[in-house]
């Protein structure tokens, strides 16, 4: 349909039908019998006619189920406007990929895009039209449970992954590619910066910081053509995002020109009452529609109160019309008016879901997302022929998919112990649980010690269970549970070489393990093929290449700790740590335990001289930066060479370092290659105190290296 035809369809709709299009309900309202939905209907105060006319469904999947609901719905629909089916397909549908934080650590945007394409294919053949992804919230606080859904603490890198995920989900044309999904970027805005790291909590920051650090990734997703935006639960400058006209109308729609669909997060319109920004459901509906929210998820504020608000003249019906028209346009883009069943295909579903091709990509991404944090004495990879004791609650755990695993099944996950048994000779591996995730019995310790004493090397399989992160999973203590730390202490006494694999959804305070183990591998929640990928890293079939995209703190007391921080008027001199009246802790280093960009390999790399094409840059004359990198080890590996810049003196203070580029070099033993970067004046711009973007003439430092801490440095001037 063209815009004229969609407008004609809109003009045929009654006010009740239009407002019902703005209502999103969970699947049980559409697929359940009367006895199943009477209670929820009464509780929400909506009518069966509103359900019949509602515009979208949340959480239903399965090709035949979607087909049945869509056909039933259309048989009752006066105008034949099809439903849209939406779901949280965050890092895979049936085939589960590593959590997004892990995917970020791959620094491989092409593989990230491929994972989203596969997730879209599996979802679409199961009847889904829209995914509530990507989540691109910048996060600096690992106490927040939803850190697992982000790609990290850097706005530049987050923006690259935001674009990659949108490309993967949406492809080139939703109408021509029925096995793609419309993407919905979330959570707009700054959901990842709650006070205290506590989910749903207040966000309080300057608009300059919001624009400089937090908004770029959302904008990148929209620049890539993302069709939808989801509002966040938090306040922004004292106003809940879902009713924030400046944010939604002023920035999102007017400034950025976004004309796609804006959806509330679950019940977030009604939650304005709890925030203290609305007295009742009517005022919440008023604020949300004024802010430009098109779809209300799982509360009845719109359907109950918009008719009265329009009748009283407080709300112009044109606001409802524009919201409905945006929804109709998206349905048309998805091809639903031509084929309401779209990609839903039970036969194709059986063929595609969790197929070997998809599992292979899950394996590759898990292998490229696991970060080697420590490897003293080259303990890893495990030496051939050594007897291995695999000990810990994750030795044979299938809880490695993460909190947002959609329709993935834990039982399908490849367990680490099973994978190692397949790869090691008979009698070479012994497995002991050692402890539970949060509990330990002496009998478990005794069995673990017996296994360790009979082995040459201990491999610990430790971590958080999936419920310890994810939505609502905020924690103040981000160390491994005490039960596991006690297991580590007991095994350390045996004196055997010890490597640790950590399964988790956030950066941890690693004390109690990184200081005890000889080697530490951060596996995250690695997805369906995680056990196989980790096993191959341990035995050396895969050389780890991932790099952290969030800093790991020394302690929770440092948080927030992140690489691109500002300097102070009294910075600490690293050579004079005894000075008191400088910005420092007296009981902890200022710097994180492990910096942004950090990760080890089974080979070594040597950097040559950092070379600049000149010592000045202008608006029309960029600067080239290059460094030769050589693989000085005995096996092939990937080195992620990172470029950072510091503006030494700005109109407002600038970060100590900002990531501006990276190059992934795949080098054979003895091979050298040049990492080449081009710096332009545009890359030196930032938001000034009046929020305009410009660069300042003066001195800049450029840093190149394997992480944000260990770098070569030169300087140049912008003239």
C-alpha positions, -999 to +999 in steps of 0.1 A: +000+000+000+011+036-006+006+063+020-027+074+003-042+039+007-030+037+043-046+070+050-078+059+034-077+028+056-071+050+087-101+072+077-124+041+077-115+033+113-136+042+143-119+060+172-122+028+192-105+008+164-078+033+161-070+034+198-071-004+200-043-005+173-022+012+200-027-017+224-003-045+227-013-076+247+003-109+255-006-140+236-030-155+261-055-127+253-057-139+217-051-177+219-069-185+252-105-195+258-129-173+277-120-189+310-084-180+305-088-144+296-119-132+316-098-125+347-071-105+329-097-087+309-115-076+340-083-067+358-070-045+330-104-030+323-105-038+286-132-054+265-133-083+241-139-059+213-106-041+222-088-074+220-104-081+187-091-048+173-058-046+191-028-041+169+000-064+181+008-094+202+037-099+226+054-132+233+036-157+210+058-179+187+056-212+169+045-211+133+012-229+137+002-210+168+008-177+150-011-189+119-040-199+140-042-167+160-038-145+129-065-164+110-089-162+140-081-125+145-087-116+108-120-136+108-133-111+134-116-080+121-139-055+104-112-040+082-088-069+079-058-052+095-034-080+105-017-084+139+020-078+144+038-105+165+067-093+186+092-109+210+124-104+229+148-121+205+179-107+222+208-131+212+192-159+194+158-176+190+162-214+193+199-213+185+213-192+213+244-171+207+267-157+234+251-128+254+255-094+237+283-084+262+302-114+250+295-107+213+309-072+219+341-087+232+346-104+198+351-069+182+337-087+151+308-068+137+304-090+107+298-121+129+275-101+151+255-092+120+254-129+110+241-139+145+212-114+141+204-126+106+201-162+119+180-151+149+157-133+125+154-163+102+145-187+130+121-162+145+104-153+112+097-189+102+081-192+137+058-163+130+076-134+147+076-100+129+095-077+153+123-082+178+129-060+208+165-057+200+192-045+197+197-032+233+224-005+229+224+011+263+259+022+273+268+008+307+296+017+332+282-002+362+285-040+364+262-041+394+233-036+369+220-070+358+211-060+323+248-052+315+247-087+299+225-072+271+248-044+261+280-045+241+299-023+266+311+010+279+322+027+247+298+048+225+318+043+193+320+005+196+284+003+208+274+023+177+292-001+154+274-031+169+241-013+169+244-009+132+255-045+127+226-060+146+200-038+128+215-049+094+213-085+105+178-084+117+163-063+090+183-071+058+176-049+028+138-050+025+114-064+051+087-069+024+110-088+000+128-108+027+101-125+048+128-142+069+140-109+084+126-090+114+119-054+121+143-043+148+134-022+178+163-004+194+161+000+232+159+014+258+155+051+249+173+066+267+201+061+291+185+030+308+220+017+314+230+045+339+207+039+369+219+052+403+235+024+423+233+000+394+198-008+406+174-018+378+146+007+369+162+033+392+167+071+386+191+083+359+205+117+365+230+133+341+237+164+321+223+167+287+258+171+274+268+138+289+236+122+275+244+134+240+281+127+242+281+091+256+246+076+257+227+088+226+252+079+198+244+042+197+206+048+195+212+073+167+235+048+149+207+021+149+183+046+135+207+058+109+209+021+098+171+021+093+159+006+125+121+006+123+111+009+160+123+024+193+113+013+228+111+038+257+131+031+288+118+026+324+139+053+339+136+090+343+156+114+321+162+148+337+135+141+362+108+130+337+100+093+330+112+085+294+078+072+284+062+107+290+093+128+282+083+152+254+117+167+250+133+133+246+107+116+224+093+146+204+122+170+207+152+148+201+139+115+186+113+128+162+120+165+155+158+166+157+166+131+144+136+128+121+125+094+133+090+086+120+089+049+129+070+033+157+077+041+193+066+015+218+065+017+256+083-009+276+062-033+297+036-012+316+059+018+316+030+042+308+012+033+339+044+033+359+045+071+355+021+071+384+046+053+407+073+077+395+052+106+407+048+121+372+011+112+367-018+112+392-037+085+375-040+064+343-057+092+325-028+116+331-003+089+322-021+083+289-021+121+282+016+124+288+025+094+268+005+103+237+018+138+239+053+124+240+046+104+208+044+069+222+025+048+196+020+014+212+012+008+249+025-025+261+003-044+286-015-015+303-049-001+294-043+036+299-048+045+262-079+023+255-096+035+287-088+072+287-079+085+252-115+086+241-124+109+270-092+130+266-101+135+229-138+143+237-127+169+263-103+185+239-072+178+260-058+155+233-061+162+196-073+131+177-045+139+152-020+125+177-038+092+176-041+093+139-004+098+134+004+069+158-020+046+140-006+056+106+030+048+118+018+013+129+000+007+096+031+017+077+052-008+096+027-035+089+028-026+052+066-026+052+065-061+067+042-072+038+014-082+062-014-067+041-002-088+012+005-119+033-008-118+069+010-151+076+043-137+063+072-161+071+053-184+094+059-219+080+057-251+102+077-272+077+104-245+072+104-241+110+113-277+115+141-274+089+156-242+101+154-241+139+186-252+157+200-265+124+237-274+122+245-243+100+232-221+128+249-240+155+282-236+137+279-198+138+270-200+175+301-220+181+323-196+161+309-166+180+314-183+214+350-191+205+357-155+194+339-140+225+358-157+253+385-135+268+418-149+281+424-128+312+455-145+326+479-172+315+509-175+337+536-199+326+516-207+294+493-231+313+468-228+286+464-245+262+465-277+282+495-298+274+488-330+255+486-361+276+481-343+309+454-357+332+428-331+338+405-326+368+375-305+357+359-292+389+331-268+397+294-262+395+297-254+357+317-285+349+285-302+336+260-274+338+236-266+310+229-231+325+251-214+300+225-196+277+219-165+298+188-147+311+174-138+277+174-171+258+141-168+241+129-203+231+164-218+236+164-249+258+191-255+283+191-292+276+203-284+240+234-266+253+267-284+249+282-289+284+319-282+290+325-316+306+308-335+278+328-316+252+361-322+270+353-359+273+349-361+236+382-343+230+405-360+255+416-396+256+399-421+278+409-418+314+425-383+308+395-364+323+379-367+357+349-345+366+338-333+401+311-308+409+331-294+438+303-271+450+269-257+439+267-222+426+260-207+460+263-237+484+290-262+492+290-295+512+321-311+527+315-342+507+317-321+475+350-306+486+363-340+495+354-354+461+370-324+444+402-328+463+404-365+454+399-357+418+425-330+419+452-351+436+449-376+409+454-351+381+482-331+366+462-299+361+430-285+376+404-267+354+378-249+374+344-242+360+329-214+380+304-186+377+270-171+382+238-189+375+217-171+348+192-156+373+221-137+390+221-113+360+196-101+335+165-079+341+160-074+378+194-091+385+213-062+401+239-071+428+260-052+452+285-081+457+299-089+423+324-115+434+319-151+428+297-167+455+316-176+486+309-213+482+330-213+450+357-192+465+360-217+493+363-244+468+392-225+451+409-220+484+408-257+492+421-268+458+449-242+459+464-260+488+470-291+467+496-271+447+486-283+412+485-259+382+451-244+381+431-228+353+397-212+357+368-208+333+342-182+344+306-183+331+287-151+340+267-122+327+287-092+340+322-080+348+331-094+382+354-085+410+377-115+404+396-114+436+397-149+451+402-164+417+424-143+395+450-142+423+447-179+430+445-194+395+474-196+370+451-190+341+416-174+338+393-176+308+362-154+307+336-174+289+305-153+297+272-171+290+284-185+257+252-200+242+241-232+227+276-244+216+295-228+245+308-260+259+323-271+226+339-237+220+354-234+255+367-270+253+385-262+220+401-231+235+413-251+265+430-278+244+444-253+219+423-259+188+412-223+190+434-194+199+415-169+220+413-134+204+385-116+223+390-082+241+370-068+270+344-041+262+339-033+298+365-027+325+368-052+353+370-034+387+394-040+415+364-038+439+328-027+438+338+005+457+355+018+425+323+016+404+317+033+381+352+027+367+356+030+329+385+039+305+372+071+289+370+091+322+380+127+327+411+140+344+408+160+376+425+192+388+446+171+411+454+139+392+475+113+409+511+109+398+517+071+394+553+077+405+541+094+437+514+072+450+521+083+486+508+119+479+475+124+498+459+155+484+453+141+450+424+123+434+429+088+446+417+060+469+439+053+500+429+016+499+427+008+462+442+017+429+423+042+407+425+021+376+405-010+370+419-045+375+415-052+338+411-023+313+388-018+284+402-036+253+422-061+273+427-097+263+455-122+259+463-148+232+483-180+230+508-162+208+526-129+213+526-097+192+552-070+190+545-034+180+569-013+160+573+024+159+541+045+159+542+067+127+522+098+118+521+112+083+526+147+098+523+167+129+493+188+119+457+182+108+432+206+092+395+204+083+406+194+048+438+175+055+435+142+075+463+125+093+474+089+088+486+068+117+503+035+113+522+009+132+537-024+122+526-054+142+545-088+142+534-122+155+564-132+175+549-164+188+547-199+173+511-200+163+486-179+142+466-154+161+444-123+158+456-090+172+430-062+177+450-030+173+431-001+189+434+037+182+426+062+210+427+100+209+428+126+237+420+163+232+445+178+256+426+211+262+389+217+252+362+242+259+349+216+283+371+188+297+376+158+275+381+121+283+416+109+289+412+085+259+385+079+234+383+049+211+383+061+175+391+030+155+405-006+155+419-031+131+419-068+136+451-083+121+452-121+115+489-130+115+508-163+110+539-169+131+566-145+122+542-125+099+541-087+101+514-063+089+506-026+092+477-013+111+467+019+094+443+045+106+431+078+092+422+106+116+399+133+103+388+167+119+353+153+122+365+127+146+378+154+169+344+171+173+325+170+206+295+186+223+305+220+237+288+236+267+261+250+244+256+215+230+268+224+195+293+200+180+327+214+169+364+207+173+389+230+191+423+238+176+452+227+197+472+197+208+459+161+206+475+129+217+471+096+198+475+062+214+478+028+197+480-005+213+464-038+223+441-022+249+432+011+264+461+010+289+492-004+272+498+019+243+523+038+221+518+075+220+524+105+198+509+139+194+497+163+167+480+196+164+447+207+148+451+240+131 
